[in-house]
Amino acid sequence: MRNRLVALSLVFLSALLPARAQMVEESLPRDPGPLDFIHGDSYEQWILQALAGDALVGLGSSGQAVPRLATSWKIQRDGTITFTLREDVRFTDGSPVTPEDILWTLAEIRRDPKASPTKRAILEGATAGQQDGRVWIRSPKPPGRLLLELARVPVAQKGHPERGCGPFRFQKEPAAWTFFRREHFLKPGVDGIRFRLLGDPTTVLQALQKGWLTIGAPPARPVAPPATHRVLVQPMNAQLVVWSHAGTGPLQLLERWRQDAFPPGLLGQNAKPSRGLWPESLGFEPQAIETEAAPPRPPAPLKLIYVSGDAFTGNLLLALRERARKDGFDLQLIPLEQAILVDRLRKGDFDLACSVVVFEPHPWAVLEYMEPKGPMNVTGWHDPQFAALAAGLRQAGEVGWRDLQSLWAGHPAALPLLDFQSVIWVDKRLEVAPSPLGLYLGTPGAAGWRWNR
């Protein structure tokens, strides 16, 4: 048996080492499923789509809209956005990207009830068409907000939801997800990126220390990187959020517990307890739940569902459970497969549900908590004052944002527990472009990486 294990290890190493100088080696904590520009909605799926697809616009390092499939755009007086398209973009089968592909992608997302909830919310109420080779989109949303959100809608080839036109060509291998450089207007500087499934943080750490991974996240506890790697810290618009389908009472309890539930050694450099209701990284001042009533003692245990297989989140929730016990509460943790958790969230079939949320780098991202069909409004939250307040928002920093947050604070349906930042190790030979969206989701993303030869 020992000889067999040694042989298998050598096979694994032989698959990694010869390509190491050209391919960027990475890992995924869980299976993202097949590449699908219509239905895929997990964070891992977004990474795949960012590598293999192009949206009309991208998001730059400071969160501004930058050209992608569209070379330019114009906002009309009625809010319609008209896009002038590139003529040199092709799908992986060699076919040119046409207005018909863009319109099919938009229509399919709106038509299919199983399409990505995030994308369906972006396109809620929108209409689209073409004229003189240009694509136009009109929406009830402010055009500035819609423009930024369209960066999350990469275009698929008509009739082929798995086929994109991005800077890398996707190839699924038996034990890896591999992306190869394409001829593309972003001109990728690395030959490709290979992801392997490594769900155990200890395994990721060992692979990093031995040089088998070019990029990877070390454990939360402070660990010195090997001589081959450097530390890269990225502020992120990301939080660990708990939704409550049992009213505001449980959230009041969580708001109290989050202050001292998590030992600093457990959080390390990756996270800190949240202070308010909405991300401070998006410009919101910390605000507490506005209620004078004491949180009620529930007649039954508090049941919280979360994604299984994430050791870091699992350990955080165990610490939260211990904090709840100090106040005499039984917080029952129920791990579920990601697909099952997503289905439960869509159906509203839960009491408490926990997940990591990565926000877009603009304040409108929080409206997904409140809009009737918002992807983060999984509890059916509503308030008669919301529509009027939201309709008055035109740009960040307006007084209306404070009024809206106060409305949410009166009876919120979700509470952040932790604010995250990204601490990763990167091979010193590789130049990467960090951003608040991480290494992959901005523009140029991985296409902007370069090897130092």
N, C-alpha and C positions, 0 to 999 in steps of 0.2 A: 504493500500500500504506500509506504514511504517513497519508494522509487517512482511509483506512478505519480504521486503528488509533485515530486521534483520535475518529472518530465512535463507535466502540465504547466508548471511554473515557467519552464524554459520556453514552451510554446507561446505562453502569454508574453514573455519578454521579447521573444523574437518578432512578435507582431508589432511591438511598440518601438523598439530601438532603431531599426534600420530607417524608419520614416521620420524619426524625431527631429532631424535637422530641417525638414520641409513642412511637416504637418504639425499644427498646434494640437497638443493632446489635452483634453478636458474630460470632465465627468459630469454625469447627471445623477441627482439623488433618486429619481424615480422615472419610470417609463413614460415618455410623453405621448405614446401612441403614434399612429401614422400621421404624416404631415397632411394637414387639411386646413386650407385657408378659409373655409366656410364654417366648420364646426369646432375646430381646435380652439381651446380657451384657457388651458393651464399655463402657468409661468414657463414651464419647459417647452410647451408648444409655441409660446410667443417667441422664444429664442430660435426655434427651428424656422418659424415664419420670417423672422427678421433676417436670417441668413439667406433663405431661399426665395424671398419675395421682395417686391417693391410696392410701396403705397404711392398715392399721388404726391404726398409731401412727406418729408421726414422731420425729425426734431433734432435741432442742433444742441450743442453742449450746454447752452443756457436756456433751453426749453423753447426756442423760437422755431417757427415753421421755416424749413429750408427746402429747396427744390429736390425732387426725387423723380418720379415718373413725369411730373409736370415741371417744365422749365420755368413757368411763371403762372400767375393767376391774377384775376381782377375781381374785386367785389363791387357788384352793382348797387344802385340805390335801394333796390327792394331786397337786398341781402343775398341775392344769387351770386355764387362764386363760379367763375368761368376759368377753366384750366387749359393752357396751351401745352400739348403733350410732346415728349421727345419722339423722334423718328427713328432712333438707332437702338431701340430696346427689343429684345427677343426672348421668347420663352425657351425652355431647355430643348424643345423639339425643333427649334429654329424658326418658328412662326413669329411674325412681328406682333407686338402688343397694339391692339386697336381699341377705339372707343367702345366697340361692342363687348370686348372682354371686361372692360371696366364696368359698363352698365350691367352686364350679366352678373358680375360679382356682387354689386350693390343690390340688384334685384333678388338674387338667390339668398342673400343674408336676410333680407326683409321677408321673403316668402317662406323660408324653412323654419318651423318652430323649434327645431333642434339645432339651429345655427348658434354660433357663439353669442351668449347673452350680452357680452360687452359690445360686440359689433352691432347687434340688433338695437341696443340702446342708443348707440351713436347715430344710427340711421333712422331712429323713430320719427315718423312724420316727414321724412325727407322725400323729395322727388328729384329725378335726374334725367338728363337727355343729352343730345349732342347736336351741334350745329357747326358746319364748316370745319369738321375735323376736331373741334374742341368739345370738351365735356363740361356740362354745367350741373351744379347741384344747388338745390334750394331747400332750406330747413327752417322750422320754427325757432331753432336755436340762434343765438347771435352768431353771425358769420365768423367772428374771431375765434369763438369757442369751437365751432364745427371744423374750421381749418386745422386747428391743433389736434382734434380728435381723429381726423381722417388719417393721421399718421399710424393709427392702430388698425387700419383696414388695407392690408396688402392685397394686390390684385391677382386673381387666379385666371388661368386660361378658360375661356368659355367651354363648359362641359367637362372640365378637368379640375376639380377642386384641389387636387394634390400637386398641380403644376404651377410653378412660379417663374418669375423673370429676374430674380435677385442676383447678387454678386457671386453666389455659390450654388453649385448643383448638388442636390441632395441624393444620397445613395444609402439605403438601409442595408447594413451588413448583419450577419448572424449575431454578432456580439457588440455592435457599435452603430452609431449614427454618424455618417461621414459626409462632409461637404467639401466639394472640390471647386477651386477657383474657376470662374468663367470670364470670358471677354465681356466687360461691363463698363458702363460709364463711370462707376466709382473706382475702377481699376484696383482690384484687391491686391494687397502686397504680400499675402501669404498664400502658399499653394493649397492649403485646405485646413480643415478643423475636424478632428475626430473626437466624438464623445463616447465614453463607456459608462455603463451603469454601475455606479459605486454608491450604494445607499448608506454605508456605514462610515461615519466620520473618521474612525480609526484607520480604516482602509485607505481613505483619501489622504490622510496625514502621512501614512507610510509611503504611498505612491509619490507624494510631493517630495518627501525627504530623500527618496531614492532617485529622484529625477525622472520618474516615469510620466509625470504630468507637467505640462508647461504652465498651466494656470489651475488654481484650486483654492478653495476656502479652508483655512486651517480651523481647528476646533476653537471654541470660544475662549478657553483658557489661554493665557499668554504662552506662546511657544516660539522660540527663535527660528527663523527660516533657515534652510540650508544655504551654503555659500553660493549656490547656483541661482537663488531666487531673491527677489526684493519684496518688500511689503507695500501694498497699494491700498489706501483707505479712500473710500468714496462715500460721501453723504448720500443717503437714499430717501426718496419719498415713499417709505415703506413702513408698515406697522403690523403688529399682531393684533387682530381685531376679534372681538366676541360679539355676536348678534344675540339678542334676546327675543324669543317669541312668547315669553312669559311676562311681559311688561317691563317697567322701568326698575322695579324692586331689585331683581338680581344684578342689574347694572350698577345700582347704588352700592351694593356689596362689593362688586368687583372694583369699583372706583376707589373704595377704601382699601381693599387688599393689595391693589397693584403698587401702592406706595412702599410697602416693605415685604412683599412676597418673594422677591427674587434676590438671592445672595449675589453680591458683586462678582464673586468668583465664577458663578454660573453664567452671568451675562458677558463677562470679559469685555472686549472692545466692540462687540457686535451690536449691543443694544443697551438701552436705558429705559426706565419706566416712563410711560407717557404721562403728560401733565394735564392735558385737556381732552377735548372731544374730537377735534380735527387737527391734521398735521401742522405743527409749527413750521415745518420746512416749506409749506405752501403759503406762509405769511399770516397764519391765524394765531391770534393771541389765545393762551390757555383759558379755557372756560369749563367750569364744573357743571354737573347736572343741577338744574335749577328746581329744587323741590325742598320743601320744609319737612315733609313726612319722613319718618324713620323707615329704613328699608324693612319690609315685613319678613317675618320668619316663615319660610315656606313649609307647607305641611308635608312635603315629600322631598327626597334628595334632589339636588340640582344636577341634571344630566347634561353633560357637555360633549358634543361630538367634534372630532378633529381628524385630520388626515393622518393615517398610520404611516410608519416608515421614516418619519422625520424625527431623529433622535433629539435634536436640539429643542424643537417645539415640545416634544414629549416630556423632556426633563423640566422645561419651564412650567408646563401644566402640572407636573407632580409637585413642584414647589408651591404653585398656587393652591393646590388641593390641601397641602399641609397648612398653609396660612388660613384657609377656610375652616379647618378643624379647630384652630385656636378659638374661633368664634362659635364653635358648636355646630357648624354646617357640614353636611356630607356632600362634597362635590365629586360626582361620579364621572370619570373620564372614559369615553367610548371611542376607540380608534376605528376608523372606517377607511376602506379603499377610496382613492380620490374620486373615481367615477360615481361611487355610491354617495359620497358626501355631496358632490355637486347636485346629484339628483334629489337628495333630501333638501338641500338649500332651495332648489327651484320649486319644489312642492311645498315648502314651508313646514316640512315634517321634522321639527326639532324644538327643543326648549331653549338650549344654548348651543351655539355653533362657533367654532374658532377656526380662523384661517389667516394666512399672511396676505396682506393687500399691498400691491405696488401701485401707487397713484401716478397719474400723469403729472407733469411739472407745471400745472396751472390750477388755480382755485376752483374752476368749474368741475374738477374731478370729484369733489365731495358731493356734488349734486346727485351722483349716482346712488347715494344713500337715500335720497328723498323723492326723486322722480318716480311717478307711478310704475313705470316699467324699467327703472334703473337696475343694472345688473347687481348692485349691492343693496337694493331694497328687497331683501328676501323675506321680510316679515309683513309686507303690505302696509308699511308706515304711510300715513297721510295726515295732512292738516289743511283746513280750508284756506289758510293764509299763504300757503306755500307758493301757489301759482302766481299770485300778484307780486310777491317778493322776488321770485326767480325771474320773472319777466322784466323787472327793472334793472337787472344786472347787465352791465355792458363791458366793464373792465375791472381788473383787479384793484383792490384798495378802496373801492367805493363804500360808503356808509352802509349800503344795503347788505353787504356781506356780514357785518356785525349783527344786524337785525335778523338775518337768516340763521346765523349760528345760535342766537338767543331763542329762536323758535324751535330749533332742534334740541337745544338744551332743556326745554320744558318737558319733553317726553321722548328722548332719543331711543332708537332701536339698536344701537351698536355703541361699543366703547373700545377704544384702543388700549391695549395693555402695555405694549412696548413700541418704542421707536427704534428702527434699525439703521445701521450703516454697514456698508460692505467692506470687509477686511479680507483681502485675498493676497496670495503669493503669486508672483509672476516671474517667469524665467527672465534673467537679466538680459538675455540676448533678444528679447521680444519687446518692441515698442508698442504700447497700446494707448488708446484714447479714452480716458475715464470720463464719466459724466454722471449726473444724478440719476440717469436711467440705467446705469450699469454699463458694462462693456459691450453689450449686444444690441440693446433696443434703440439707441440713438443713431444718428447719421453722422459720419459714415459707419460707425460701429466697427465690426470686425474687418470690414473692407479697408479700414484705415490703419490696420496693424502692419508693422514692418519688422523684419528680422535684421538685427545688427550682425553682419557677417564679419 
